[in-house]
Amino acid sequence: MGIFNTFVKKNIKHVYFAGWEVEFNNDERSQKFIETQGIDKKTAYSIFSAIELEFEDGKLVRAFDMDEGDKQSRELTEKELGQPFFDAPVHSIFNLEESSDGKSYLGGETPKEFNIPKFDFIAPFQYIGKVSKSDEPFQWLPFDLHLTAPLFLELDKIFLDYTDPMNPRVLDLEELEKTESPFGNLKSDSEIVFQKKYFRGRKSNYIGDDMEESVMGHTGVPSWIQFPDIPSCPKTKKTMKFVMQLRSTTGIQTERSNVVPSNDGLQHYLEKLNFAADGDLFVFFEPESKVACFLIQNT
């Protein structure tokens, strides 16, 4: 009677994500993370912070935290261990680089055909720029997206309805009315116009290209400064798609302004395009409802 050794070939699959603060326990927060933060292996081995999940025969068995390719074992919780395999959309990163032949831009005068939301009770919205759908990373947008937000308010996030792309409408008006500003001299007719700079997207496996000055931000996946705060559309309840992340270090200066700061400590925040004390602006969009979300995080 012969003796046979039976080797069972296991089915191994890997999934990669940008970021770190998540528990894969199938709740709403983790589902949003899976939809938004998925990347390929090459990108995961390049960026500052990533997660690798390993599935064996359809079940989650191991995980790793990664820092530019340096892998450390990541402890799985009881809820995570054994989770059935889930796939994730793979997002391509494009760094947004200053370019004279770009179609998208930051700053500039508000186009005559675009109407910024205006109210008597708050500091004004600023015109931030235009995202052109002719640029490769933005071809999924239904139209060119003009960016505007009240940058000098202590804002958590704001939702704008772009059903009419040239006349965005604030959805959370009551919340906006309660929002305060550290810039006491800002009024409803205050005006701040930023220097206009064109940019275009360049595909990359690294977010920010070592923070080169020419890189204004990036697309693909958010690089959260505090924690993942992925918005749901208030109209459709769907997870909103990430458009871009812009840095305060873009070097875009204020072209002109009629604002006088309430104290000297605030002056430098008015001298350039700045997001809540040198933070980052995150832009999301839901193509079905035409709703955009603007939120800011800083250290």
ABEGO torsion letter per residue (X at the ends): XBBBBBBBBBBBBBBBBBEABBBBAGBAAAAAAAAAABBBAAAAAABABBBBBBBBGGBBABBBBBBGGBBBBBBBBAAABGBBBBBBBBBBBBBBBBBAABABBBEEBBBAABBBBBBAABBBBBBAEBBBAABAAAAABABBBBBBBBAABBBABBBBBAABAABBBBABAAAAAABBBABAABBAABBBBBBBBBBBBBBBABBGGGGBAABAEBBGBBBBAABBBBBBBAAAGBBBBBABBBBAAAGBBBABBABBBABAAAAAAAABBBBGGGBBBBBBBBAAAGBBBBBBBBX
